[in-house]
Amino acid sequence: MTVPAQRGPRRPNRTGRVLPLVLVVALLAPVAFLFVQQRRHSGEERDLMVRERLGVEYLRVLGPLTLALVDAQSAAVAGRTVSRESLGRAVEDVAAADARLGDELRTHERWTGLRAKLEALPEKGLTDPQATFAAYGEATDLLLSLHRKVREASGLVRDQQADSFYLQDAISDELPESLVATGRLGDLAAVAAELPDAQRIAMVSQLGALWTSAISPANDLITNLRAAVDSTDSTKLGANVLAPLDTYQRSIERLGALAAPTSSARLQDEAATARALTNLIAARTSAQEAARQLQPVILDELDALLADRIDQLDRERRLAAGATVLAVLLLGALGALIVARRDRRTGRDRRPAGGDTGPPADDTGWDAPADPQGAAPAGTLAPVEPRMLQPAGQGRPASAERWGPFDAR
C-alpha cells in the first residue's frame, strides 16, 4: 500500500498580504488629494479676503482726506484762508496707513506724488480763482487715482460676492468721484457768479458736464447700495445702511435739481444767479454731510462681511482637516487589522509538526474526524507495534493457519 506524504507548512502568499495594504494606500491618496486641493483653494480665497481688508483699512483714511481736500478747495476758491489743521491731520493719517500697507498694496509712489501736490497747495486762494480751481483740481485727480490704485491692488474690484462687490464699488469708486465732482460743481458755480455775463454764459457747458459727473456716480452709488442690501445674507446690512442712504439720496436729489444747467437768460439775472448759488452751496454742504455719515457705515459693513467670510473659511478648513485626520485613522486601523489577521494565519501555517498533538487545520479551520476503530486519520501513518522474533526452527502454534497470504492456491 502507498503511504501519503505528510503536508509541509504552507508558503506565505505575498500577493495576498500586500494587496490589502496597497488598497489602503490607494484609498488614502484621493483623501490626501482632496484635502490638499481644498486647503489650497480656501487658502487662496482667504488670502484675497485678507488683502481686501487691507484695502478697506486704507480707504478708511482716504475718506476723511477727500472731504478735507474738497473743503479746502471751496475755501481757497472763495478767497478764504484754508484751515490746514483738518487737512494736515488727514494727510498724516494717510501717511501712517501708507507706511503700514504701502508695500502690500504698492501705493508708495502714488501717495508720494499726491502728498507733494498737497503740500504745494496755497493756504489762501490765488488772485485768479480759476487758477486756484485748476491747482486743486490736479490734487483731487491724484486723490481719485490713489483710490483706484487701492481698489485694484487690494483685490476689492475682483470680489466674487455680490453684496461685498456692490459695497466696495460704492465706497472706492462712486462715492469719492461724487464728492469731488460735487465740490467742483459748487466751486465753479461760485467762480462763474463773479464773472461777466459773457464769460458766465460760456461756462454753461462746463457746469453741465460737472453736474453730470456729480449726479451720475451718486445715483449709481444709491443703486449699488440697494442691490447690496437685496443680495446679502446679512441681517444687519439693510438696517445699518438704508437710513443714511435715504438721507444721502434726498440731498443728492435736491442738489441735482438746484445744479441743473439753466438757460443763458437766467444766468444774466444777477439776483437770480446769487440766489441759485446760495441754494446750490447749501445743497452741496448737505450732500457732503450725508456722504460723511454714509462713508464709515459702508466701510464698517464691508469689513464685517469680509471678516465673517474669513471666519467661515477658517471653520471649513478646520472641519476639512478633522475629517481628513479621521479618514486617515480609520484607514490606518483597517490596514493594521488586515496585517494582524494575515500574521495570525501565517503563524498557524508555519507551526512545527511536533508542536501540535493533532493534524494542522486547513484554511477552513476543519479537522478530519478520527476513525471510530481507532485508526489514524487519512494522510497520517499509523503507529507500528514491535513484534518479538521467534527462534529458528520453532513451529507455528497449532491454532495458526498453515498457509500464508502469498501461498499458491
C-alpha positions, 0 to 999 in steps of 0.5 A: 500500500502507498503511504501519503506524504505528510503536508509541509507548512504552507508558503506565505502568499505575498500577493495576498498580504500586500494587496490589502495594504496597497488598497489602503494606500490607494484609498488614502491618496484621493483623501490626501488629494482632496484635502490638499486641493481644498486647503489650497483653494480656501487658502487662496480665497482667504488670502484675497479676503485678507488683502481686501481688508487691507484695502478697506483699512486704507480707504478708511483714511482716504475718506476723511482726506477727500472731504478735507481736500474738497473743503479746502478747495471751496475755501481757497476758491472763495478767497478764504484762508484754508484751515490746514489743521483738518487737512494736515491731520488727514494727510498724516493719517494717510501717511501712517496707513501708507507706511503700514500697507504701502508695500502690500498694496504698492501705493508708495509712489502714488501717495508720494506724488499726491502728498507733494501736490498737497503740500504745494497747495496755497493756504489762501486762494490765488488772485485768479480763482480759476487758477486756484480751481485748476491747482486743486483740481490736479490734487483731487485727480491724484486723490481719485487715482490713489483710490483706484490704485487701492481698489485694484491692488487690494483685490476689492474690484475682483470680489466674487460676492455680490453684496461685498462687490456692490459695497466696495464699488460704492465706497472706492469708486462712486462715492469719492468721484461724487464728492469731488465732482460735487465740490467742483460743481459748487466751486465753479458755480461760485467762480462763474457768479463773479464773472461777466455775463459773457464769460458766465454764459460760456461756462454753461457747458462746463457746469453741465458736464460737472453736474453730470459727473456729480449726479451720475456716480451718486445715483449709481452709488444709491443703486449699488447700495440697494442691490447690496442690501437685496443680495446679502445674507446679512441681517444687519446690512439693510438696517445699518445702511438704508437710513443714511442712504435715504438721507444721502439720496434726498440731498443728492436729489435736491442738489441735482435739481438746484445744479441743473444747467439753466438757460443763458437768460437766467444766468444774466439775472444777477439776483437770480444767479446769487440766489441759485448759488446760495441754494446750490452751496447749501445743497452741496454742504448737505450732500457732503454731510450725508456722504460723511455719515454714509462713508464709515457705515459702508466701510464698517459693513464691508469689513464685517462681511469680509471678516465673517467670510474669513471666519467661515473659511477658517471653520471649513478648513478646520472641519476639512482637516478633522475629517481628513485626520479621521479618514486617515485613522480609520484607514490606518486601523483597517490596514493594521487589522488586515496585517494582524489577521494575515500574521495570525494565519501565517503563524498557524501555517508555519507551526512545527509538526511536533508542536501540535498533538493533532493534524494542522487545520486547513484554511477552513479551520476543519479537522478530519474526524478520527476513525471510530476503530481507532485508526489514524486519520487519512494522510497520517501513518499509523503507529507500528507495534514491535513484534518479538522474533521467534527462534529458528526452527520453532513451529507455528502454534497449532491454532495458526493457519498453515498457509500464508497470504502469498501461498499458491492456491 
